[in-house]
Amino acid sequence: WATFSFQQDYFTDENRVLKKDPQQDYHLEYAMENSTHTILAFSRELHTCDSNDKSITESTVRVIWAYHHKDMGEAGQNYHGSNRGTKSLRLLNPEKEEVVSASLPYFDLTNKDVLVPDKDTTYWCQMFKIPVQHEKHHVTKVEPLIQKGHENLVHHILLYQCSSSLNDSVLDYGHECYHPNMPDSFLTCETVIFAWAIGGEGFTYPPHVGLSIGTAADPQFVLMEVHYDNPSYAEGLIDNSGLRLFYTPVIRKYDAGVIEAGLWVSLFHNIPPGMPEFVSEGHCTLECLEEALGAERPSGIHVFAVLLHAHLAGRAIRMRHFHNGEEQKLLAYDDEFDFNFQEFQYLKEERTILPGDNLITECHYSTVDRIRMTWVRKVLM
């Protein structure tokens, strides 16, 4: 028998017409086929110096795919019909997996039959008690538990540490966050200990790091804030989404924490309509980091992952880092931000943030299709 495998480098323009690229930069590594799948593995340089190719960076890449059950003929490609789609990926930021996590004990923090209001945006808060107590453990992985069919409804989930002086009565009810009538106990929950956003997968801590639970200094009560995005004002939606936390009694070397930088909700932070690009900055000043780290962490903190977060007007986010007045390599960036694909970026090398450093969260927005002022929330965790 004979086996033939081939691959060709094509590009398209605004008219969606495929054209063979005179510079062939994609190289077939291997191909295989069974009764259900055809698999092609290929490679190319990150920067091909070909004007018809898009450079691959640490930013989000939109992959467009289409296929037909017949091979391409002499007349060109066959029309794919409905066999097409898109997917956002960060090709240089593969998810870190931990093989043993499946065998670890875990506990779930999930909402119970929350009736999502028929309005554009809702922040729903529910208090939980951490079941692991009296002995130090480390959380090694957190997975989102998004109710099936609600993948576009649940925009992000934040987990806050609350006062340890609370009692179990706060567990009896949930309430809309930031509401005048919300329980006073919610006001004791200020420190973010974990964050997840739409499109993200489970987060695995590095092998030498874990989120500490079980000691007197660790969170006993936590507040889970779920942001529901309901632009169609759908009625009668009942949600049971939340988080699953895997933990281990095998203590790791370092405890994990969260530092937030950016601009919080404020009437002073707004974007005019009709702007093709509008840039705003959130400054974490040297005085701020000196006060925050000087006493407790004089040797600094080590950043191992970054979550860049924005809403629909967001187009690009950059996290800038200054040390002794000199700008360092970007801490994290995404020049092709996708609202529906927000996941942690694992840093290739941990970055040390020292007392007296500066952090600047630089956000680029576009409001060309809007006729009213936009007020935004923009943070990095």
C-alpha positions as CSV (number, residue, x, y, z in Angstrom):
1,W,0.0,0.0,0.0
2,A,1.0,3.6,-0.2
3,T,0.4,6.4,2.3
4,F,0.4,10.1,1.4
5,S,0.3,13.0,3.7
6,F,0.6,16.6,2.7
7,Q,0.1,20.1,4.1
8,Q,0.0,23.5,2.5
9,D,0.4,27.0,3.9
10,Y,-2.5,29.2,2.8
11,F,-3.7,32.6,3.9
12,T,-6.9,34.6,3.5
13,D,-7.9,38.3,3.2
14,E,-10.9,40.3,4.1
15,N,-12.9,38.7,1.3
16,R,-12.3,35.2,2.9
17,V,-10.7,33.9,-0.3
18,L,-8.0,31.3,0.4
19,K,-4.7,31.9,-1.4
20,K,-1.6,29.7,-1.4
21,D,1.2,31.4,0.4
22,P,4.4,31.7,-1.8
23,Q,6.4,31.3,1.4
24,Q,5.6,27.9,3.0
25,D,6.3,28.2,6.7
26,Y,4.3,25.4,8.1
27,H,5.9,22.0,8.3
28,L,4.2,18.7,8.8
29,E,5.5,16.7,11.7
30,Y,3.3,13.6,11.5
31,A,-0.2,12.6,10.4
32,M,-2.5,9.8,11.4
33,E,-6.1,8.7,10.8
34,N,-8.5,6.2,12.3
35,S,-12.2,5.5,11.9
36,T,-13.2,8.8,13.6
37,H,-10.3,11.3,13.5
38,T,-7.7,12.7,11.3
39,I,-4.8,14.1,13.2
40,L,-2.1,16.4,11.9
41,A,0.8,17.8,13.9
42,F,2.7,20.7,12.4
43,S,5.2,23.3,13.4
44,R,6.4,26.8,12.4
45,E,8.6,29.5,13.7
46,L,7.1,32.0,16.1
47,H,8.1,34.9,13.8
48,T,8.3,33.9,10.2
49,C,9.1,37.3,8.6
50,D,6.2,36.6,6.3
51,S,3.6,39.4,5.9
52,N,0.9,36.7,5.4
53,D,1.6,35.1,8.8
54,K,0.7,36.3,12.2
55,S,3.5,36.3,14.8
56,I,2.9,34.0,17.7
57,T,3.4,35.8,21.1
58,E,2.2,35.4,24.6
59,S,-1.0,37.2,23.6
60,T,-4.3,35.5,22.9
61,V,-4.6,33.9,19.4
62,R,-7.9,33.3,17.7
63,V,-7.7,30.0,15.9
64,I,-10.2,29.7,13.0
65,W,-10.9,26.1,11.8
66,A,-13.0,24.6,9.0
67,Y,-13.0,21.2,7.3
68,H,-14.7,19.1,4.7
69,H,-15.0,15.3,4.5
70,K,-13.4,15.3,1.0
71,D,-9.8,16.2,0.3
72,M,-9.0,19.3,-1.6
73,G,-9.2,18.9,-5.3
74,E,-7.5,20.6,-8.3
75,A,-10.2,23.2,-8.3
76,G,-9.4,24.2,-4.7
77,Q,-10.9,23.7,-1.4
78,N,-14.4,22.3,-0.8
79,Y,-16.8,24.6,1.0
80,H,-16.9,23.6,4.7
81,G,-20.6,24.4,5.2
82,S,-21.4,24.3,8.9
83,N,-18.1,22.5,9.8
84,R,-16.4,25.5,11.1
85,G,-15.6,27.4,14.3
86,T,-13.2,29.5,16.3
87,K,-11.3,29.1,19.6
88,S,-9.1,31.4,21.6
89,L,-5.9,30.0,22.8
90,R,-2.7,31.2,24.4
91,L,-0.3,28.9,22.5
92,L,2.8,29.8,24.7
93,N,0.9,29.3,27.9
94,P,-0.2,25.6,28.2
95,E,-2.2,24.7,31.2
96,K,-0.1,23.1,34.0
97,E,-1.5,19.7,35.0
98,E,-0.8,17.8,38.2
99,V,-1.3,14.1,37.8
100,V,-2.0,13.3,41.4
101,S,-4.7,16.0,41.8
102,A,-7.5,13.5,40.9
103,S,-6.7,11.3,43.9
104,L,-6.5,14.2,46.4
105,P,-9.4,15.1,48.8
106,Y,-11.5,18.1,47.8
107,F,-14.4,20.2,48.9
108,D,-16.9,22.2,46.8
109,L,-18.1,25.8,47.3
110,T,-21.2,26.0,45.2
111,N,-24.3,28.2,45.1
112,K,-27.6,26.4,45.8
113,D,-30.4,27.2,43.4
114,V,-29.7,30.9,43.0
115,L,-32.4,32.6,41.0
116,V,-30.5,34.9,38.7
117,P,-32.2,38.3,38.3
118,D,-33.5,39.3,34.8
119,K,-31.0,42.2,34.6
120,D,-27.8,42.8,32.7
121,T,-25.3,42.4,35.6
122,T,-25.7,40.7,39.0
123,Y,-23.0,40.1,41.7
124,W,-24.2,37.3,44.0
125,C,-22.5,36.6,47.4
126,Q,-22.6,33.5,49.5
127,M,-20.7,32.7,52.7
128,F,-19.0,29.4,53.3
129,K,-17.0,27.7,56.1
130,I,-13.8,26.0,55.1
131,P,-14.3,22.3,56.2
132,V,-10.5,21.7,56.7
133,Q,-9.5,23.0,60.2
134,H,-7.1,22.5,63.1
135,E,-4.2,21.4,61.0
136,K,-2.4,23.1,58.1
137,H,-3.1,21.9,54.6
138,H,-2.3,23.3,51.2
139,V,-4.8,23.8,48.4
140,T,-3.0,22.7,45.2
141,K,-5.6,23.1,42.5
142,V,-8.9,24.9,42.1
143,E,-11.4,24.0,39.4
144,P,-14.5,26.0,38.3
145,L,-17.8,24.1,38.6
146,I,-19.9,25.9,36.0
147,Q,-23.4,24.6,35.7
148,K,-23.9,23.1,32.2
149,G,-25.5,25.6,29.9
150,H,-24.4,28.5,32.0
151,E,-20.9,28.9,30.5
152,N,-21.8,32.4,29.2
153,L,-23.8,33.4,32.2
154,V,-21.1,33.0,34.9
155,H,-18.6,35.7,34.1
156,H,-16.2,35.4,37.0
157,I,-15.9,34.1,40.6
158,L,-13.9,35.7,43.4
159,L,-13.2,34.1,46.7
160,Y,-12.7,36.5,49.7
161,Q,-11.3,35.7,53.2
162,C,-13.6,36.9,55.9
163,S,-13.3,37.7,59.6
164,S,-12.6,34.6,61.8
165,S,-15.0,36.0,64.5
166,L,-18.1,35.1,62.5
167,N,-20.4,32.2,63.5
168,D,-22.2,29.6,61.5
169,S,-25.4,31.7,61.2
170,V,-23.8,33.6,58.3
171,L,-24.0,30.4,56.2
172,D,-27.8,30.3,56.1
173,Y,-28.3,32.7,53.2
174,G,-26.9,34.4,50.1
175,H,-27.5,37.9,49.0
176,E,-26.8,40.3,46.2
177,C,-23.4,41.8,46.7
178,Y,-22.9,45.6,47.1
179,H,-26.6,46.0,47.9
180,P,-27.7,48.4,50.6
181,N,-29.5,45.6,52.5
182,M,-26.7,43.0,52.2
183,P,-25.6,41.4,55.6
184,D,-23.0,43.3,57.6
185,S,-20.9,40.1,57.7
186,F,-20.1,40.6,54.0
187,L,-18.3,43.8,54.9
188,T,-15.6,41.8,56.7
189,C,-14.6,40.0,53.6
190,E,-11.9,42.1,51.9
191,T,-9.0,40.0,51.0
192,V,-9.1,38.1,47.6
193,I,-7.6,34.6,47.9
194,F,-8.6,33.2,44.5
195,A,-10.1,34.4,41.3
196,W,-11.5,32.7,38.2
197,A,-12.9,34.3,35.0
198,I,-14.8,33.2,32.0
199,G,-13.0,30.9,29.6
200,G,-10.4,29.9,32.1
201,E,-9.7,26.3,33.1
202,G,-8.7,24.9,36.5
203,F,-5.7,26.6,38.2
204,T,-2.8,24.4,39.4
205,Y,-0.4,25.9,41.9
206,P,3.4,25.3,41.3
207,P,4.8,22.2,43.1
208,H,6.5,24.4,45.8
209,V,3.4,26.6,46.5
210,G,0.0,26.1,47.9
211,L,-2.9,28.1,49.4
212,S,-2.8,27.6,53.1
213,I,-5.9,26.4,55.0
214,G,-6.5,24.8,58.4
215,T,-4.6,27.1,60.8
216,A,-5.8,29.9,63.0
217,A,-4.3,32.5,60.6
218,D,-6.0,30.9,57.5
219,P,-9.5,31.7,56.3
220,Q,-12.3,29.9,58.3
221,F,-15.1,31.7,56.6
222,V,-15.0,32.8,52.9
223,L,-17.3,34.8,50.7
224,M,-17.8,33.6,47.1
225,E,-18.8,36.4,44.7
226,V,-20.3,35.2,41.4
227,H,-20.7,37.8,38.6
228,Y,-23.7,36.8,36.4
229,D,-23.7,38.4,32.9
230,N,-27.2,38.3,31.6
231,P,-27.4,40.9,28.7
232,S,-30.5,39.2,27.2
233,Y,-32.4,39.7,30.5
234,A,-33.4,36.0,30.5
235,E,-35.9,35.0,33.3
236,G,-36.1,32.0,35.5
237,L,-32.4,31.0,35.4
238,I,-31.4,28.8,38.4
239,D,-27.7,28.5,39.0
240,N,-25.6,26.1,41.1
241,S,-22.1,27.1,39.9
242,G,-19.0,27.5,42.1
243,L,-15.5,26.1,42.8
244,R,-13.8,22.8,43.7
245,L,-10.7,23.0,45.9
246,F,-8.2,20.1,46.0
247,Y,-6.0,20.0,49.1
248,T,-3.2,17.9,50.6
249,P,-1.7,17.5,54.1
250,V,1.8,17.4,52.5
251,I,2.9,20.9,53.2
252,R,4.7,22.9,50.5
253,K,7.5,25.3,51.0
254,Y,5.6,28.5,50.3
255,D,2.1,29.9,51.0
256,A,0.2,31.5,48.1
257,G,-1.4,34.9,48.2
258,V,-3.0,37.4,45.8
259,I,-2.0,40.9,45.0
260,E,-4.5,43.1,43.1
261,A,-3.5,46.0,40.9
262,G,-5.5,48.3,38.7
263,L,-8.4,50.6,39.0
264,W,-11.4,49.7,41.1
265,V,-15.0,50.7,40.4
266,S,-15.2,54.5,40.5
267,L,-17.1,57.3,38.9
268,F,-13.7,58.8,38.1
269,H,-12.9,55.9,35.8
270,N,-14.9,56.2,32.6
271,I,-14.4,55.9,28.8
272,P,-15.9,58.4,26.3
273,P,-18.0,56.8,23.5
274,G,-16.8,56.5,19.9
275,M,-13.1,56.0,20.9
276,P,-11.1,53.6,18.7
277,E,-8.5,53.5,21.5
278,F,-8.6,54.8,25.0
279,V,-5.8,54.0,27.5
280,S,-6.1,54.2,31.3
281,E,-3.6,53.3,33.9
282,G,-3.8,52.0,37.5
283,H,-0.7,52.8,39.6
284,C,0.5,50.7,42.5
285,T,3.1,53.2,43.7
286,L,6.4,52.7,45.4
287,E,4.9,54.2,48.6
288,C,2.1,51.6,48.4
289,L,4.3,48.6,47.9
290,E,6.8,49.9,50.5
291,E,3.9,50.1,53.1
292,A,2.4,46.7,52.0
293,L,5.7,44.7,51.9
294,G,8.2,46.6,54.0
295,A,7.3,45.2,57.4
296,E,6.0,41.7,56.5
297,R,7.9,40.9,53.3
298,P,11.1,43.0,53.2
299,S,12.6,40.4,50.8
300,G,9.7,40.8,48.4
301,I,7.1,38.5,47.0
302,H,7.5,36.1,44.1
303,V,4.9,36.3,41.3
304,F,4.3,33.0,39.5
305,A,1.0,33.7,37.7
306,V,-1.1,36.6,36.6
307,L,-4.8,36.9,35.6
308,L,-5.5,39.9,33.4
309,H,-9.2,41.0,33.7
310,A,-11.4,43.4,31.7
311,H,-14.8,43.6,30.2
312,L,-16.2,44.0,26.7
313,A,-14.5,47.3,25.9
314,G,-11.1,45.8,26.7
315,R,-8.7,45.2,23.8
316,A,-5.3,44.9,25.4
317,I,-3.8,44.8,28.9
318,R,-0.2,45.3,30.0
319,M,1.3,44.9,33.5
320,R,4.4,47.0,33.8
321,H,7.0,46.6,36.5
322,F,9.5,49.2,37.6
323,H,12.5,48.7,40.0
324,N,14.7,51.6,41.2
325,G,12.9,53.7,38.7
326,E,13.9,51.5,35.7
327,E,11.3,49.6,33.8
328,Q,11.7,45.8,33.8
329,K,10.4,43.3,31.3
330,L,6.6,43.3,31.1
331,L,5.2,41.2,34.0
332,A,2.3,40.0,31.8
333,Y,0.5,41.3,28.7
334,D,-2.2,40.4,26.2
335,D,-2.4,42.6,23.1
336,E,-5.3,40.5,21.7
337,F,-7.6,40.4,24.8
338,D,-10.7,38.2,24.5
339,F,-13.5,38.9,27.0
340,N,-14.6,35.3,26.8
341,F,-11.2,33.8,27.3
342,Q,-9.6,34.9,30.6
343,E,-7.2,32.6,32.3
344,F,-4.1,32.8,34.4
345,Q,-0.8,33.3,32.6
346,Y,1.9,31.1,34.2
347,L,5.2,33.1,34.2
348,K,8.2,31.2,32.7
349,E,10.3,32.5,35.6
350,E,9.0,33.8,38.9
351,R,9.3,37.6,39.2
352,T,10.3,39.2,42.5
353,I,8.4,42.3,43.5
354,L,10.3,44.3,46.2
355,P,9.2,47.1,48.6
356,G,9.6,50.3,46.7
357,D,8.9,48.9,43.3
358,N,6.1,50.3,41.0
359,L,3.4,48.4,39.2
360,I,1.3,50.0,36.4
361,T,-1.7,48.3,35.0
362,E,-2.2,49.7,31.5
363,C,-5.5,49.0,29.8
364,H,-6.5,49.7,26.2
365,Y,-10.2,50.1,25.3
366,S,-12.3,50.6,22.2
367,T,-15.8,52.1,22.3
368,V,-16.3,52.9,18.6
369,D,-19.6,51.1,18.6
370,R,-21.0,52.9,21.7
371,I,-22.9,56.2,22.0
372,R,-22.9,56.5,25.8
373,M,-20.2,56.9,28.5
374,T,-18.8,53.6,29.8
375,W,-17.9,53.0,33.4
376,V,-15.6,50.0,33.9
377,R,-14.1,47.7,36.5
378,K,-10.6,46.7,35.7
379,V,-8.3,44.7,38.0
380,L,-5.4,42.3,37.8
381,M,-5.1,39.4,40.3
